[in-house]
Amino acid sequence: MTFPTPDERGWYQIKRSLNAAEVGTLQELGHIEKLSVTELPLVTVKLAKRLLKLRSVGQLWLWCDVTRSAMCQIIQIPRLRILDVLSIRRPGHLAFFERAENLEEFSANFYVAELDILEIAKCPSLKEVGIQNSELTHTALDALLSLPHLQKLDLE
């Protein structure tokens, strides 16, 4: 495999696969500021554990479906500040958002349930939340509005 290089915007891109060799090569880079994973049918726990092996990632764009169980791994990637996910799917439930000390921005475009929102709201460092097409209840909205650093909320 050739050594990866970022595109003109500074993004390292993984398309259609997330194999151990690709992740191993990215691991050698040290901190990755911008990483994009696209065109995968579903990010599972197995694939998420590969991403967790990266030393650190600043911005992660998962433009694919991600299981709730896989999100529990992804949210623990060191130094993760910005996480953008296309959609969150079954199986599992979200957890560990309270451990995401650096997470400032979180976006998910589809299938965010009330329990997901309550878990997301456990991340006190969040400044921006975008949860389009979500199951918004009074309880979920109260939890989001209680975030101490929240500056932008996109519910579309």
MDAnalysis code that builds the backbone (N, CA, C; Angstrom):
import MDAnalysis as mda
import numpy as np

u = mda.Universe.empty(468, n_residues=156, atom_resindex=np.repeat(np.arange(156), 3), trajectory=True)
u.add_TopologyAttr("name", ["N", "CA", "C"] * 156)
u.add_TopologyAttr("resid", np.arange(1, 157))
u.add_TopologyAttr("resname", ["MET", "THR", "PHE", "PRO", "THR", "PRO", "ASP", "GLU", "ARG", "GLY", "TRP", "TYR", "GLN", "ILE", "LYS", "ARG", "SER", "LEU", "ASN", "ALA", "ALA", "GLU", "VAL", "GLY", "THR", "LEU", "GLN", "GLU", "LEU", "GLY", "HIS", "ILE", "GLU", "LYS", "LEU", "SER", "VAL", "THR", "GLU", "LEU", "PRO", "LEU", "VAL", "THR", "VAL", "LYS", "LEU", "ALA", "LYS", "ARG", "LEU", "LEU", "LYS", "LEU", "ARG", "SER", "VAL", "GLY", "GLN", "LEU", "TRP", "LEU", "TRP", "CYS", "ASP", "VAL", "THR", "ARG", "SER", "ALA", "MET", "CYS", "GLN", "ILE", "ILE", "GLN", "ILE", "PRO", "ARG", "LEU", "ARG", "ILE", "LEU", "ASP", "VAL", "LEU", "SER", "ILE", "ARG", "ARG", "PRO", "GLY", "HIS", "LEU", "ALA", "PHE", "PHE", "GLU", "ARG", "ALA", "GLU", "ASN", "LEU", "GLU", "GLU", "PHE", "SER", "ALA", "ASN", "PHE", "TYR", "VAL", "ALA", "GLU", "LEU", "ASP", "ILE", "LEU", "GLU", "ILE", "ALA", "LYS", "CYS", "PRO", "SER", "LEU", "LYS", "GLU", "VAL", "GLY", "ILE", "GLN", "ASN", "SER", "GLU", "LEU", "THR", "HIS", "THR", "ALA", "LEU", "ASP", "ALA", "LEU", "LEU", "SER", "LEU", "PRO", "HIS", "LEU", "GLN", "LYS", "LEU", "ASP", "LEU", "GLU"])
u.atoms.positions = np.array([
    [0.832, -1.179, 0.000],
    [0.000, 0.000, 0.000],
    [0.880, 1.247, 0.000],
    [0.496, 2.263, -0.778],
    [1.249, 3.504, -0.811],
    [0.929, 4.328, 0.425],
    [1.885, 5.148, 0.823],
    [1.691, 5.985, 1.996],
    [0.633, 7.029, 1.684],
    [-0.371, 7.203, 2.554],
    [-1.470, 8.123, 2.257],
    [-1.024, 9.582, 2.297],
    [-1.667, 10.377, 1.461],
    [-1.442, 11.815, 1.468],
    [-2.801, 12.500, 1.540],
    [-2.853, 13.649, 2.191],
    [-4.139, 14.351, 2.278],
    [-4.523, 14.988, 0.950],
    [-5.826, 15.221, 0.778],
    [-6.288, 15.916, -0.427],
    [-5.987, 17.408, -0.291],
    [-6.438, 18.194, -1.258],
    [-6.127, 19.629, -1.276],
    [-6.719, 20.384, -0.084],
    [-7.725, 19.816, 0.582],
    [-8.318, 20.448, 1.764],
    [-7.721, 19.919, 3.068],
    [-6.769, 18.995, 2.947],
    [-6.109, 18.467, 4.141],
    [-6.745, 17.215, 4.731],
    [-7.685, 16.620, 4.012],
    [-8.381, 15.423, 4.488],
    [-7.687, 14.150, 3.995],
    [-7.471, 13.223, 4.921],
    [-7.094, 11.858, 4.551],
    [-8.406, 11.129, 4.321],
    [-8.485, 10.350, 3.241],
    [-9.739, 9.704, 2.883],
    [-9.598, 8.191, 2.794],
    [-10.577, 7.530, 3.379],
    [-10.712, 6.080, 3.231],
    [-12.056, 5.851, 2.542],
    [-12.033, 5.141, 1.422],
    [-13.264, 4.877, 0.673],
    [-13.451, 3.379, 0.481],
    [-14.691, 2.934, 0.655],
    [-15.145, 1.584, 0.342],
    [-14.572, 0.469, 1.208],
    [-13.563, 0.746, 2.027],
    [-13.048, -0.298, 2.915],
    [-12.402, 0.364, 4.123],
    [-12.182, -0.407, 5.127],
    [-11.497, 0.064, 6.330],
    [-10.707, -1.123, 6.857],
    [-9.720, -1.538, 6.048],
    [-8.988, -2.744, 6.428],
    [-7.831, -2.409, 7.364],
    [-7.304, -3.438, 7.989],
    [-6.241, -3.275, 8.978],
    [-4.996, -2.637, 8.375],
    [-4.692, -2.941, 7.122],
    [-3.508, -2.373, 6.471],
    [-3.642, -0.863, 6.312],
    [-4.819, -0.398, 5.882],
    [-5.051, 1.043, 5.731],
    [-4.908, 1.755, 7.073],
    [-5.519, 1.198, 8.094],
    [-5.457, 1.806, 9.420],
    [-4.023, 1.782, 9.943],
    [-3.311, 0.686, 9.700],
    [-1.917, 0.593, 10.132],
    [-1.052, 1.666, 9.494],
    [-1.285, 1.930, 8.224],
    [-0.539, 2.970, 7.527],
    [-0.872, 4.345, 8.102],
    [-2.145, 4.578, 8.375],
    [-2.542, 5.853, 8.969],
    [-1.980, 6.017, 10.381],
    [-1.863, 4.904, 11.095],
    [-1.301, 4.923, 12.442],
    [0.108, 5.520, 12.446],
    [0.860, 5.204, 11.434],
    [2.240, 5.672, 11.327],
    [2.339, 7.192, 11.206],
    [1.255, 7.841, 10.793],
    [1.266, 9.294, 10.628],
    [1.254, 10.035, 11.967],
    [0.875, 9.371, 13.030],
    [0.696, 10.063, 14.304],
    [-0.669, 10.718, 14.332],
    [-0.730, 11.978, 14.763],
    [-2.009, 12.686, 14.812],
    [-2.493, 12.987, 13.393],
    [-3.762, 12.708, 13.139],
    [-4.407, 13.028, 11.865],
    [-5.448, 14.094, 12.167],
    [-5.314, 15.241, 11.565],
    [-6.259, 16.323, 11.859],
    [-7.618, 16.063, 11.205],
    [-7.636, 15.595, 9.960],
    [-8.900, 15.409, 9.241],
    [-8.922, 14.036, 8.581],
    [-9.927, 13.228, 8.947],
    [-10.084, 11.891, 8.374],
    [-11.519, 11.702, 7.929],
    [-11.667, 11.255, 6.688],
    [-12.974, 11.022, 6.094],
    [-13.104, 9.540, 5.735],
    [-14.212, 8.927, 6.170],
    [-14.505, 7.530, 5.825],
    [-15.838, 7.547, 5.084],
    [-15.816, 7.115, 3.822],
    [-17.027, 7.178, 3.000],
    [-17.234, 5.873, 2.235],
    [-18.451, 5.729, 1.720],
    [-18.830, 4.640, 0.831],
    [-18.722, 3.252, 1.462],
    [-18.846, 3.188, 2.791],
    [-18.948, 1.894, 3.472],
    [-20.427, 1.617, 3.711],
    [-20.851, 0.372, 3.633],
    [-22.260, 0.099, 3.906],
    [-22.603, 0.290, 5.392],
    [-21.675, -0.061, 6.293],
    [-21.961, 0.027, 7.725],
    [-20.654, -0.053, 8.509],
    [-20.450, 0.882, 9.425],
    [-19.306, 0.813, 10.327],
    [-19.753, 0.009, 11.547],
    [-19.141, -1.145, 11.722],
    [-19.460, -2.049, 12.824],
    [-18.430, -1.879, 13.938],
    [-18.622, -2.592, 15.039],
    [-17.676, -2.555, 16.151],
    [-16.290, -2.975, 15.669],
    [-16.217, -4.014, 14.846],
    [-14.926, -4.480, 14.342],
    [-14.179, -3.368, 13.607],
    [-14.885, -2.649, 12.755],
    [-14.257, -1.558, 12.013],
    [-13.941, -0.372, 12.930],
    [-14.827, -0.085, 13.873],
    [-14.600, 1.017, 14.808],
    [-13.379, 0.757, 15.684],
    [-13.160, -0.483, 16.068],
    [-11.981, -0.815, 16.875],
    [-10.702, -0.559, 16.089],
    [-10.768, -0.699, 14.783],
    [-9.602, -0.367, 13.949],
    [-9.330, 1.134, 14.026],
    [-10.376, 1.949, 13.947],
    [-10.200, 3.398, 14.041],
    [-9.663, 3.809, 15.409],
    [-10.065, 3.096, 16.425],
    [-9.617, 3.401, 17.788],
    [-8.117, 3.170, 17.951],
    [-7.516, 2.409, 17.040],
    [-6.073, 2.169, 17.091],
    [-5.261, 3.370, 16.599],
    [-5.928, 4.314, 15.928],
    [-5.217, 5.511, 15.475],
    [-4.749, 6.303, 16.691],
    [-3.604, 6.948, 16.568],
    [-3.045, 7.683, 17.713],
    [-3.953, 8.810, 18.151],
    [-4.427, 9.595, 17.206],
    [-5.394, 10.649, 17.513],
    [-5.933, 11.221, 16.207],
    [-7.167, 11.728, 16.288],
    [-7.838, 12.323, 15.136],
    [-8.550, 13.587, 15.626],
    [-8.379, 14.693, 14.917],
    [-9.056, 15.934, 15.279],
    [-10.488, 15.975, 14.773],
    [-10.671, 15.717, 13.474],
    [-11.991, 15.741, 12.848],
    [-12.229, 14.413, 12.145],
    [-13.366, 13.803, 12.413],
    [-13.714, 12.534, 11.776],
    [-15.065, 12.681, 11.104],
    [-15.066, 12.409, 9.821],
    [-16.286, 12.482, 9.023],
    [-16.627, 11.069, 8.578],
    [-17.691, 10.512, 9.137],
    [-18.150, 9.160, 8.790],
    [-19.405, 9.308, 7.938],
    [-19.202, 9.408, 6.647],
    [-20.334, 9.590, 5.754],
    [-20.858, 8.224, 5.319],
    [-21.331, 7.501, 6.336],
    [-21.869, 6.157, 6.158],
    [-22.667, 5.821, 7.419],
    [-23.360, 4.718, 7.401],
    [-24.098, 4.270, 8.573],
    [-23.132, 3.723, 9.613],
    [-23.425, 4.004, 10.882],
    [-22.590, 3.555, 11.993],
    [-23.516, 2.948, 13.042],
    [-23.170, 1.764, 13.545],
    [-24.013, 1.181, 14.588],
    [-23.786, 1.913, 15.906],
    [-24.774, 1.855, 16.772],
    [-24.635, 2.463, 18.093],
    [-23.481, 1.815, 18.861],
    [-23.331, 0.521, 18.724],
    [-22.226, -0.178, 19.391],
    [-20.875, 0.319, 18.878],
    [-20.775, 0.570, 17.578],
    [-19.535, 1.087, 17.003],
    [-19.260, 2.506, 17.486],
    [-20.297, 3.302, 17.663],
    [-20.133, 4.668, 18.154],
    [-19.466, 4.683, 19.528],
    [-19.726, 3.677, 20.338],
    [-19.103, 3.587, 21.665],
    [-17.589, 3.499, 21.565],
    [-17.080, 2.921, 20.502],
    [-15.638, 2.857, 20.255],
    [-15.137, 4.179, 19.656],
    [-15.848, 4.664, 18.671],
    [-15.425, 5.851, 17.933],
    [-15.313, 7.066, 18.846],
    [-16.238, 7.213, 19.757],
    [-16.250, 8.380, 20.630],
    [-15.026, 8.432, 21.541],
    [-14.305, 7.317, 21.650],
    [-13.127, 7.255, 22.505],
    [-11.806, 7.486, 21.762],
    [-11.871, 7.851, 20.484],
    [-10.655, 8.151, 19.727],
    [-9.976, 9.353, 20.378],
    [-8.695, 9.249, 20.701],
    [-8.001, 10.358, 21.361],
    [-8.040, 11.659, 20.559],
    [-8.218, 12.759, 21.289],
    [-8.188, 14.133, 20.775],
    [-9.270, 14.445, 19.747],
    [-10.333, 13.649, 19.704],
    [-11.418, 13.872, 18.749],
    [-12.188, 15.133, 19.148],
    [-12.174, 16.140, 18.254],
    [-12.860, 17.405, 18.499],
    [-14.169, 17.525, 17.732],
    [-14.182, 16.990, 16.514],
    [-15.345, 17.132, 15.642],
    [-15.700, 15.759, 15.086],
    [-16.953, 15.368, 15.270],
    [-17.438, 14.079, 14.764],
    [-18.722, 14.318, 13.990],
    [-18.714, 13.920, 12.722],
    [-19.872, 14.058, 11.843],
    [-20.209, 12.683, 11.290],
    [-21.421, 12.231, 11.575],
    [-21.873, 10.884, 11.216],
    [-23.111, 11.006, 10.327],
    [-23.184, 10.203, 9.270],
    [-24.361, 10.232, 8.414],
    [-25.585, 9.738, 9.174],
    [-25.520, 8.504, 9.687],
    [-26.666, 7.975, 10.422],
    [-26.209, 6.949, 11.457],
    [-26.973, 6.891, 12.528],
    [-26.697, 5.964, 13.623],
    [-27.768, 4.877, 13.580],
    [-27.309, 3.627, 13.574],
    [-28.217, 2.477, 13.409],
    [-28.086, 1.487, 14.553],
    [-28.965, 0.521, 14.557],
    [-28.872, -0.598, 15.491],
    [-27.750, -1.513, 15.050],
    [-27.204, -2.341, 15.894],
    [-27.593, -2.656, 17.272],
    [-26.837, -1.788, 18.280],
    [-27.237, -1.992, 19.551],
    [-26.554, -1.362, 20.662],
    [-27.188, -0.066, 21.102],
    [-26.526, 0.589, 22.041],
    [-26.938, 1.906, 22.508],
    [-25.692, 2.764, 22.675],
    [-25.853, 4.059, 22.564],
    [-24.721, 4.961, 22.705],
    [-24.224, 4.963, 24.145],
    [-22.920, 5.146, 24.301],
    [-22.315, 5.246, 25.625],
    [-20.975, 5.962, 25.503],
    [-20.458, 6.377, 26.625],
    [-19.116, 6.955, 26.779],
    [-18.972, 8.388, 26.289],
    [-20.047, 9.080, 26.004],
    [-19.919, 10.474, 25.588],
    [-19.331, 11.332, 26.703],
    [-19.534, 10.944, 27.943],
    [-18.954, 11.707, 29.056],
    [-17.426, 11.622, 29.073],
    [-16.864, 10.636, 28.394],
    [-15.408, 10.472, 28.313],
    [-14.776, 11.257, 27.165],
    [-15.574, 11.806, 26.296],
    [-15.073, 12.527, 25.117],
    [-14.709, 13.954, 25.527],
    [-13.612, 14.093, 26.227],
    [-13.214, 15.365, 26.832],
    [-12.923, 16.469, 25.833],
    [-12.522, 16.118, 24.629],
    [-12.165, 17.118, 23.624],
    [-13.265, 17.399, 22.612],
    [-14.337, 16.622, 22.650],
    [-15.374, 16.743, 21.624],
    [-16.115, 18.074, 21.751],
    [-16.019, 18.895, 20.694],
    [-16.676, 20.199, 20.667],
    [-17.872, 20.240, 19.730],
    [-17.820, 19.422, 18.667],
    [-18.901, 19.415, 17.683],
    [-19.318, 17.978, 17.383],
    [-20.631, 17.754, 17.404],
    [-21.160, 16.449, 17.042],
    [-22.353, 16.656, 16.127],
    [-22.367, 15.897, 15.015],
    [-23.490, 15.943, 14.080],
    [-23.855, 14.529, 13.661],
    [-25.137, 14.293, 13.572],
    [-25.666, 13.044, 13.029],
    [-26.933, 13.406, 12.259],
    [-27.036, 12.909, 11.062],
    [-28.112, 13.349, 10.184],
    [-29.387, 12.510, 10.234],
    [-29.295, 11.260, 10.689],
    [-30.482, 10.414, 10.673],
    [-30.505, 9.473, 11.873],
    [-31.717, 9.158, 12.323],
    [-31.995, 8.093, 13.279],
    [-31.443, 8.325, 14.684],
    [-31.399, 9.570, 15.124],
    [-30.972, 9.854, 16.490],
    [-32.208, 9.797, 17.383],
    [-32.239, 8.801, 18.254],
    [-33.382, 8.583, 19.141],
    [-33.236, 9.399, 20.424],
    [-34.287, 9.495, 21.190],
    [-34.253, 10.251, 22.451],
    [-33.140, 9.756, 23.370],
    [-32.995, 8.454, 23.525],
    [-31.937, 7.926, 24.392],
    [-30.543, 8.292, 23.874],
    [-30.396, 8.374, 22.555],
    [-29.129, 8.809, 21.965],
    [-28.838, 10.258, 22.367],
    [-29.836, 11.106, 22.267],
    [-29.671, 12.520, 22.606],
    [-29.294, 12.675, 24.073],
    [-29.923, 11.901, 24.934],
    [-29.596, 11.975, 26.361],
    [-28.146, 11.569, 26.607],
    [-27.638, 10.618, 25.847],
    [-26.241, 10.213, 25.980],
    [-25.312, 11.293, 25.419],
    [-25.645, 11.836, 24.278],
    [-24.843, 12.894, 23.666],
    [-24.728, 14.080, 24.626],
    [-25.804, 14.391, 25.313],
    [-25.836, 15.529, 26.236],
    [-24.974, 15.316, 27.479],
    [-24.392, 14.140, 27.631],
    [-23.468, 13.883, 28.747],
    [-22.065, 14.413, 28.465],
    [-21.847, 14.924, 27.274],
    [-20.529, 15.429, 26.875],
    [-20.466, 16.933, 27.185],
    [-19.877, 17.306, 28.310],
    [-19.918, 18.711, 28.731],
    [-19.109, 19.666, 27.857],
    [-18.200, 19.162, 27.038],
    [-17.366, 20.035, 26.212],
    [-18.038, 20.444, 24.900],
    [-19.211, 19.893, 24.599],
    [-19.862, 20.190, 23.318],
    [-20.244, 21.662, 23.200],
    [-19.869, 22.245, 22.059],
    [-20.235, 23.621, 21.733],
    [-21.274, 23.663, 20.622],
    [-21.222, 22.649, 19.733],
    [-22.154, 22.583, 18.607],
    [-22.728, 21.180, 18.490],
    [-24.044, 21.121, 18.314],
    [-24.726, 19.839, 18.124],
    [-25.664, 19.994, 16.930],
    [-25.568, 19.052, 15.995],
    [-26.471, 19.004, 14.855],
    [-27.099, 17.621, 14.809],
    [-28.371, 17.543, 15.059],
    [-29.056, 16.235, 15.069],
    [-30.330, 16.351, 14.237],
    [-30.147, 16.366, 12.950],
    [-31.262, 16.476, 12.031],
    [-32.052, 15.170, 12.023],
    [-33.336, 15.294, 11.759],
    [-34.227, 14.127, 11.659],
    [-34.187, 13.270, 12.916],
    [-34.135, 13.911, 14.072],
    [-34.018, 13.171, 15.326],
    [-35.340, 13.116, 16.074],
    [-35.370, 12.259, 17.083],
    [-36.541, 12.092, 17.938],
    [-36.434, 13.101, 19.080],
    [-36.934, 14.281, 18.839],
    [-36.791, 15.372, 19.799],
    [-37.981, 15.401, 20.758],
    [-37.692, 15.247, 22.025],
    [-38.708, 15.312, 23.072],
    [-38.347, 16.460, 24.021],
    [-39.253, 16.797, 24.914],
    [-38.959, 17.835, 25.905],
    [-37.762, 17.436, 26.765],
    [-37.704, 16.172, 27.143],
    [-36.596, 15.673, 27.964],
    [-35.274, 15.794, 27.214],
    [-35.263, 15.401, 25.950],
    [-34.042, 15.473, 25.145],
    [-33.613, 16.925, 24.946],
    [-34.558, 17.809, 24.647],
    [-34.238, 19.220, 24.446],
    [-33.703, 19.843, 25.726],
    [-34.299, 19.529, 26.866],
    [-33.807, 20.025, 28.159],
    [-32.370, 19.584, 28.403],
    [-32.070, 18.336, 28.077],
    [-30.713, 17.814, 28.280],
    [-29.716, 18.572, 27.400],
    [-30.074, 18.815, 26.150],
    [-29.182, 19.551, 25.250],
    [-28.975, 20.989, 25.719],
    [-30.050, 21.625, 26.127],
    [-29.949, 23.016, 26.561],
    [-29.192, 23.172, 27.876],
    [-28.994, 22.078, 28.591],
    [-28.231, 22.141, 29.840],
    [-26.721, 21.998, 29.609],
    [-26.306, 21.749, 28.372],
    [-24.878, 21.666, 28.070],
    [-24.228, 23.017, 28.385],
    [-23.200, 23.032, 29.224],
    [-22.651, 24.301, 29.703],
    [-21.983, 25.173, 28.650],
    [-21.475, 24.594, 27.552],
    [-20.756, 25.370, 26.544],
    [-21.486, 25.441, 25.201],
    [-22.728, 24.961, 25.146],
    [-23.457, 24.915, 23.880],
    [-23.646, 26.319, 23.303],
    [-23.235, 26.482, 22.037],
    [-23.380, 27.761, 21.336],
    [-24.260, 27.625, 20.101],
    [-24.318, 26.403, 19.541],
    [-25.077, 26.221, 18.299],
    [-25.802, 24.874, 18.362],
    [-27.109, 24.923, 18.079],
    [-27.923, 23.708, 18.064],
    [-28.705, 23.684, 16.768],
    [-28.423, 22.679, 15.935],
    [-29.076, 22.555, 14.627],
    [-30.001, 21.337, 14.676],
    [-31.289, 21.588, 14.701],
    [-32.282, 20.506, 14.764],
    [-32.978, 20.297, 13.428],
    [-32.821, 21.208, 12.514],
    [-33.400, 21.179, 11.180],
    [-34.760, 20.549, 11.185],
])
